[in-house]
Amino acid sequence: MDVELLSRLQFALTIGFHYIYPPLSIGLGVLLVAMEGTYLVTKAPVYQQMTRFFVRVFGLTFAIGVATGIVMEFEFGTNWATYSRFVGDVFGSALAAEGIFAFFLESGFLALLLFGWDKVGPRLHFLSTILVCLGAHFSAIWIIVANSWMQTPAGYHLVTDAAGRTRAEITDFWALVFNPSSVDRLLHTVVAAWSAGAFFVLSIAAYYLLKRRHEVFAQATMRIGLALAVVAALASLVTGDLSAKGVAKQQPEKFAAMEGVMEASGPAAVHVLGWVDEANRRVVGLEIPGLLSWMVTGDAAAPIPGVKAFPAKDLPPLNLTFQGFHLMVAIGVGLIALAVIGVALLPGGRLFRTTWLLRVFIVSVLGPQLANQLGWMTAEVGRQPWIVYKLMRTADGLSRVVTAPEVLFSLVLFTAIYLLLFVLFLYLLDQKIAHGPLDDDLPADARHRA
């Protein structure tokens, strides 16, 4: 293995593992606002109990997310020093904005959210819940801005120093922020995070219903979780379509690989499923002729640039990009169906008695997580061979002094540590679910009746 492949594997491992937690934090943040807001309006004790239970889960998720995210900052300077020098001016601004506007807001009010129940008034505590939720979303904004700039650079010029080293320098901060892909990608990422939070709480509620434990709590949780799940799942369809159309315009090589468009130009089909024969540049599978052209342009006969229109050296891994994209879409469609069926069975409480569906909801927690990972993989693998699209190739962003054995050694260590952290997360989460909502989580006047 060479140093480039090992460095890419290491970054994929660290960011892939880290990306389990921020979507959960964002989705849970929205649900906590809904739960606590419902309690303040209705005064129904179950909603305070629900909020306090999921606040503890949120705290665990936030802690692991912070711990796993720090490593990536160091990797920029160790494995990817040349890249870091090239984008330092751009990334420095975006990541500084994240620290100021997101991380400090989220972490500053987290203590009040976790420990302020009996120390501040209900409105002030609710305000802290809202601000923590906003902080989680602001963090996503600046990370997506930075990553989107790598996909569609804007608002910069290139500067060469006396040593002949080139770097990108910001000329227009707002052009950087609103680069051509940032808004579409941000919307799609945020609603996907809402979906992760929604199906996470639905999984826990379904487990309690199957075990016939905390049934009032579980039924109320299912109602709130389903409301967000159906909104997020349907919104993912809309934002995904917008994002894909943006990719077709801004990164045609990636789009051709995602959709399996092989011919240099011509009407393009949607491949429902298939396998890419990379050697012969063709897709074997089930397709709907002309549908992709119509979805992108509104004209089924419109030509779409295909893989054969681009030099082989500028193409990403075709089958990996194609399969990642199609699996993500398939999971998204499945989540839409599950959310809609759940809402349809809510009247009369039929959902709470439908055992097979509750079992599906328990495992549905994996759906958004897999879709998020596949979406990230599609975006990053599909951008190859560029680390910054059309400006710097991935191989040119590597550190010059790091060797393959050094990266392999750290990769093994990171894998072991992250596995331990994941086991710890699952163990602590299991303990919280096993204990369930506590009577102490109820308002004082309701504890005696519980």
C-alpha positions in Angstrom: 0.0 0.0 0.0 1.2 3.5 -0.8 1.0 6.5 1.4 -1.8 8.1 -0.6 -4.1 5.2 -0.3 -3.3 4.7 3.4 -3.9 8.4 4.2 -7.2 8.3 2.3 -8.3 5.2 4.2 -7.3 6.8 7.5 -9.3 10.0 6.8 -12.2 7.9 5.6 -12.2 5.9 8.8 -12.0 8.9 11.1 -14.5 11.1 9.4 -16.9 8.1 8.7 -16.9 7.2 12.4 -17.2 10.8 13.5 -20.1 11.3 11.1 -22.3 8.9 13.1 -22.7 11.5 15.8 -23.2 15.0 14.4 -26.4 14.0 12.5 -27.8 12.5 15.6 -27.0 15.6 17.6 -28.7 17.8 15.0 -31.8 15.6 14.7 -32.1 15.1 18.5 -31.7 18.9 18.9 -34.8 19.5 16.8 -36.7 16.8 18.7 -35.7 18.2 22.1 -37.1 21.6 21.1 -40.3 20.0 19.9 -40.6 17.8 23.1 -39.9 20.6 25.6 -42.0 23.1 23.6 -44.9 20.7 23.7 -44.5 20.3 27.5 -44.6 24.1 28.0 -47.7 24.4 25.9 -49.7 21.3 27.1 -48.2 20.9 30.6 -48.5 17.1 30.0 -45.9 15.5 32.4 -44.9 12.9 29.8 -43.2 15.5 27.6 -40.9 16.7 30.3 -40.0 13.1 31.1 -39.4 12.6 27.4 -37.2 15.7 27.1 -35.1 14.9 30.2 -34.6 11.3 29.0 -33.4 12.3 25.5 -31.3 15.2 26.9 -29.1 12.5 28.6 -28.8 10.6 25.3 -28.0 13.9 23.5 -25.2 14.6 26.1 -23.6 11.2 25.4 -23.8 11.7 21.6 -22.3 15.2 21.9 -19.4 13.9 24.0 -18.4 11.1 21.6 -18.8 13.4 18.6 -16.4 16.0 20.0 -13.9 13.4 21.0 -13.9 11.8 17.5 -13.9 15.1 15.6 -10.6 16.4 17.1 -8.5 13.8 15.3 -9.4 15.1 11.9 -8.0 18.5 12.7 -4.6 17.0 13.3 -4.7 14.9 10.1 -4.9 18.0 8.0 -1.5 19.0 9.4 0.1 15.5 9.5 -1.0 13.5 6.4 -2.3 16.4 4.3 0.2 19.3 5.0 0.5 20.4 1.3 -3.3 20.5 1.0 -3.6 22.4 4.2 -1.1 25.0 3.0 -3.1 25.4 -0.2 -6.5 25.8 1.4 -5.4 27.3 4.8 -6.8 30.8 4.0 -10.2 29.4 3.0 -10.6 26.7 5.6 -9.2 29.0 8.3 -12.1 31.4 7.8 -14.8 28.7 7.7 -13.5 26.7 10.7 -12.9 29.8 12.7 -16.5 30.8 12.0 -17.6 27.4 13.2 -15.8 27.8 16.4 -17.2 31.3 17.1 -20.8 30.9 15.9 -21.4 27.2 16.5 -19.2 25.3 18.9 -19.2 28.0 21.6 -22.9 28.5 21.3 -23.7 24.8 21.5 -21.2 23.9 24.2 -21.9 27.2 26.2 -25.5 26.3 26.7 -25.1 22.6 26.9 -24.4 22.7 30.7 -27.6 24.6 31.2 -29.5 22.1 29.1 -28.1 19.1 31.0 -28.0 20.4 34.6 -30.3 23.5 34.7 -33.7 21.8 35.1 -34.1 22.8 38.8 -31.9 25.8 38.7 -33.5 28.1 36.1 -37.0 28.8 35.0 -38.7 26.7 32.4 -38.5 29.5 29.7 -34.8 30.0 30.2 -34.2 26.3 30.0 -36.2 26.1 26.9 -34.1 28.9 25.4 -31.0 26.9 26.2 -32.5 24.0 24.3 -33.2 26.1 21.3 -29.7 27.6 21.3 -28.0 24.2 21.6 -30.1 23.1 18.7 -29.1 26.1 16.7 -25.4 25.6 17.6 -25.5 22.1 16.2 -27.0 23.4 12.9 -24.5 26.3 12.7 -21.7 23.8 13.0 -23.1 21.9 10.0 -23.3 25.2 8.0 -19.6 26.0 8.3 -18.4 22.4 7.8 -20.6 22.1 4.7 -19.3 25.5 3.4 -15.7 24.4 3.7 -16.4 21.0 2.1 -18.6 22.5 -0.7 -15.7 24.9 -1.6 -13.6 21.8 -2.3 -16.4 20.6 -4.6 -17.1 24.0 -6.3 -14.4 26.6 -5.5 -15.5 30.3 -5.6 -14.5 33.7 -4.2 -10.7 33.1 -4.4 -7.6 33.7 -6.4 -4.3 31.8 -6.5 -1.1 33.3 -5.0 2.4 32.0 -5.5 5.1 32.8 -2.9 8.8 33.3 -3.4 9.4 29.6 -2.9 7.1 28.8 -5.8 4.3 27.4 -3.5 0.8 28.2 -4.6 -2.2 28.7 -2.3 -5.8 29.8 -2.6 -6.6 33.2 -1.0 -10.0 34.6 -0.4 -11.2 37.5 -2.4 -14.9 37.4 -1.6 -15.9 35.8 1.7 -19.6 35.6 0.8 -18.9 34.1 -2.6 -16.9 31.5 -0.6 -19.9 30.9 1.7 -22.5 30.8 -1.1 -20.4 28.8 -3.5 -22.4 27.1 -6.2 -23.0 23.9 -4.3 -23.1 25.0 -0.6 -26.9 25.7 -0.2 -28.1 22.6 -2.0 -25.6 20.4 0.0 -26.4 22.1 3.3 -30.2 21.6 2.9 -29.8 17.9 2.0 -27.3 17.3 4.8 -29.5 18.9 7.4 -32.7 17.1 6.5 -30.8 13.9 6.4 -29.6 14.6 10.0 -33.2 15.3 11.1 -34.0 11.8 9.6 -31.2 10.3 11.7 -32.6 11.8 14.9 -36.2 10.9 14.1 -35.6 7.3 13.4 -33.3 7.0 16.4 -36.1 8.0 18.8 -38.6 5.9 16.8 -36.3 2.9 17.3 -36.2 3.4 21.1 -40.0 4.0 21.3 -40.7 0.9 19.2 -38.5 -1.2 21.5 -40.4 -0.1 24.6 -43.8 -0.8 22.9 -42.7 -4.4 22.0 -41.5 -4.9 25.5 -44.7 -3.4 26.9 -42.6 -1.0 29.0 -43.2 2.8 29.4 -46.0 2.6 27.0 -47.5 6.1 27.5 -44.0 7.5 27.1 -43.3 5.4 24.0 -46.5 6.3 22.3 -46.0 10.0 22.8 -42.4 9.6 21.6 -43.6 7.8 18.5 -46.0 10.6 17.6 -43.3 13.3 17.8 -40.7 11.1 16.1 -43.0 10.2 13.2 -43.9 13.9 12.6 -40.2 14.7 12.1 -39.5 11.5 10.2 -42.1 12.0 7.5 -41.1 15.7 7.0 -37.4 14.8 6.9 -37.8 11.8 4.6 -39.9 13.7 2.1 -37.7 16.7 2.3 -34.6 14.5 1.6 -36.3 13.5 -1.7 -36.7 17.2 -2.7 -33.3 18.4 -1.5 -31.6 15.3 -3.0 -33.1 16.2 -6.4 -31.8 19.8 -6.2 -28.4 18.6 -5.1 -28.1 16.0 -8.0 -29.1 18.7 -10.5 -26.4 20.9 -9.2 -23.9 18.1 -9.5 -25.0 17.6 -13.1 -24.2 21.2 -13.9 -21.1 21.8 -11.7 -19.4 18.3 -11.7 -20.5 16.4 -14.8 -17.9 13.7 -14.4 -19.2 12.9 -10.9 -22.8 13.0 -12.2 -22.0 10.6 -15.0 -20.4 8.1 -12.6 -23.3 8.5 -10.1 -26.0 7.8 -12.7 -24.0 5.4 -14.8 -24.2 7.6 -18.0 -21.6 6.1 -20.3 -22.0 7.5 -23.8 -20.2 10.8 -24.5 -23.5 12.5 -25.2 -27.1 11.6 -25.8 -30.4 11.0 -24.0 -29.7 9.3 -20.6 -31.6 6.6 -18.8 -32.2 6.2 -15.0 -30.7 2.9 -13.9 -32.9 1.4 -11.2 -30.2 -1.1 -10.4 -27.1 -2.3 -12.1 -23.4 -3.0 -12.2 -20.8 -0.9 -13.9 -18.4 -2.8 -16.2 -15.5 -0.3 -15.8 -13.3 -2.0 -18.4 -15.9 -1.7 -21.2 -17.6 1.4 -19.7 -21.1 0.1 -19.7 -23.8 -0.6 -17.2 -25.6 -4.0 -16.9 -28.9 -3.7 -15.2 -32.5 -2.4 -15.3 -33.0 1.1 -16.8 -35.7 3.5 -17.8 -34.7 5.2 -21.1 -34.8 9.0 -21.2 -35.9 9.4 -17.6 -32.7 10.9 -16.4 -32.6 13.5 -19.2 -36.2 14.5 -18.4 -35.4 14.7 -14.6 -32.4 17.0 -15.2 -33.6 19.1 -18.1 -37.4 18.5 -18.5 -36.7 17.0 -22.0 -36.4 13.2 -22.3 -34.4 13.6 -25.5 -31.8 16.1 -24.1 -28.2 15.0 -24.2 -26.3 14.4 -21.0 -22.5 14.2 -20.9 -21.3 10.7 -20.1 -18.2 9.0 -18.9 -16.7 8.7 -22.4 -16.7 12.4 -22.8 -14.0 12.9 -20.2 -10.3 11.8 -20.0 -9.9 8.6 -18.0 -7.4 10.4 -15.7 -10.2 12.8 -14.6 -12.8 10.1 -13.8 -13.6 8.8 -10.3 -14.0 5.1 -9.5 -17.1 4.4 -11.5 -18.7 1.4 -9.8 -18.1 2.6 -6.3 -19.6 5.9 -7.0 -22.5 4.4 -8.9 -23.3 1.8 -6.2 -22.9 4.3 -3.3 -25.4 6.7 -4.9 -28.0 4.1 -5.8 -27.9 2.4 -2.4 -28.3 5.8 -0.7 -31.4 6.5 -2.9 -32.8 3.1 -2.2 -32.5 3.6 1.5 -34.1 7.0 1.3 -37.1 5.6 -0.6 -37.5 2.9 2.0 -37.4 5.5 4.8 -40.1 7.5 3.1 -42.3 4.4 2.8 -41.8 3.5 6.4 -42.6 7.0 7.7 -45.7 7.2 5.6 -47.0 3.8 6.7 -46.3 4.7 10.3 -48.3 7.9 10.0 -51.1 6.1 8.2 -51.4 3.6 11.1 -51.4 6.2 13.9 -55.2 6.9 14.0 -56.7 4.6 16.5 -53.3 3.5 17.8 -53.0 0.7 15.2 -49.3 1.4 14.8 -48.7 0.6 18.5 -50.2 -2.9 18.0 -48.6 -3.8 14.7 -45.8 -6.0 15.9 -44.0 -6.5 12.6 -43.9 -2.8 11.9 -42.5 -2.0 15.3 -39.7 -4.5 14.7 -38.9 -2.7 11.4 -38.8 0.6 13.3 -36.3 -0.8 15.8 -33.8 -1.6 13.0 -34.7 1.5 11.0 -32.2 3.5 13.1 -29.5 2.0 10.8 -31.2 3.4 7.6 -30.3 7.1 7.9 -26.9 6.3 9.2 -26.1 4.1 6.2 -27.6 6.6 3.8 -25.5 9.4 5.4 -22.3 7.4 5.1 -23.1 6.4 1.5 -24.0 10.0 0.6 -20.7 11.2 2.0 -18.8 8.4 0.2 -20.5 9.3 -3.1 -19.6 13.0 -2.7 -16.0 12.4 -1.8 -15.2 9.4 -4.0 -17.1 11.0 -6.9 -14.8 14.1 -6.7 -11.7 12.1 -7.3 -9.0 12.4 -8.5 -9.4 16.0 -7.2 -9.0 17.0 -3.6 -10.1 20.5 -4.6 -12.1 20.2 -7.8 -10.0 21.3 -10.9 -7.4 23.0 -8.6 -5.5 20.3 -6.8 -5.3 16.5 -7.3 -5.5 14.3 -4.2 -2.0 12.9 -4.8 -0.6 16.5 -4.8 -2.1 17.3 -1.3 -0.1 14.8 0.6 2.6 15.6 3.2 6.0 15.1 1.8 7.6 13.7 4.9 5.1 11.1 6.1 5.8 7.5 5.1 3.5 4.6 4.5 4.6 2.6 7.6 3.9 5.7 9.8 0.4 6.1 8.4 -0.3 2.4 8.6 0.7 2.3 12.3 -1.5 5.3 13.1 -4.4 3.8 11.1 -4.2 0.6 13.2 -4.2 2.6 16.4 -7.1 4.8 15.3 -9.1 1.8 14.3 -8.6 0.2 17.7 -9.4 3.4 19.7 -12.5 4.1 17.6 -13.8 0.6 18.0 -13.3 1.0 21.8 -15.2 4.3 21.7 -18.0 2.8 19.6 -18.3 -0.1 22.1 -18.4 2.4 24.9 -21.1 4.4 23.2 -23.2 1.4 22.6 -22.8 0.2 26.2 -23.7 3.5 27.7 -26.6 4.0 25.3 -27.9 0.5 26.2 -27.7 1.3 29.9 -29.7 4.4 29.4 -32.4 2.6 27.3 -32.5 -0.3 29.8 -33.1 2.1 32.7 -35.7 4.0 30.6 -37.3 7.2 31.6 -37.3 7.9 35.3 -40.0 9.0 37.7 -37.6 11.8 38.7 -37.8 13.1 35.2 -41.5 14.0 35.8 -42.5 17.4 37.2 -42.5 17.3 41.0 -46.3 17.4 41.3 -46.7 14.4 38.9 -44.1 12.1 40.6 -46.5 11.0 43.3 -49.1 10.0 40.7 -46.6 8.0 38.6 
